[in-house]
């Protein structure tokens, strides 16, 4: 299989830091570095994880990677995640609660 055919997929965790702020740890197949990135999501957390957030992601060395609008919706015990950039939907994911955090897998949306 050609490497170009492998989709950009990854895993992310979100944990509440304090009211209206989530801290992210993430890794993507696009990095090939083995190093974990971070992120900070700002949005209302009154109802737990479901809601809309503005999130900024950083590489492991602290370099800002990008910002997205993140929408988290709950479907039963699972969660659906959608990351939007100014160009539209960039990533989609699905996750579950683990302890006090949300763990999700995601993939790039090919347009």
Secondary structure as GFF3:
##gff-version 3
##sequence-region A 1 111
A	DSSP	three_ten_helix	3	5	.	.	.	ID=ss1
A	DSSP	beta_strand	9	18	.	.	.	ID=ss2
A	DSSP	beta_strand	21	28	.	.	.	ID=ss3
A	DSSP	beta_strand	37	42	.	.	.	ID=ss4
A	DSSP	beta_strand	51	58	.	.	.	ID=ss5
A	DSSP	beta_strand	64	75	.	.	.	ID=ss6
A	DSSP	beta_strand	78	85	.	.	.	ID=ss7
A	DSSP	beta_strand	88	98	.	.	.	ID=ss8
A	DSSP	beta_strand	101	108	.	.	.	ID=ss9
###
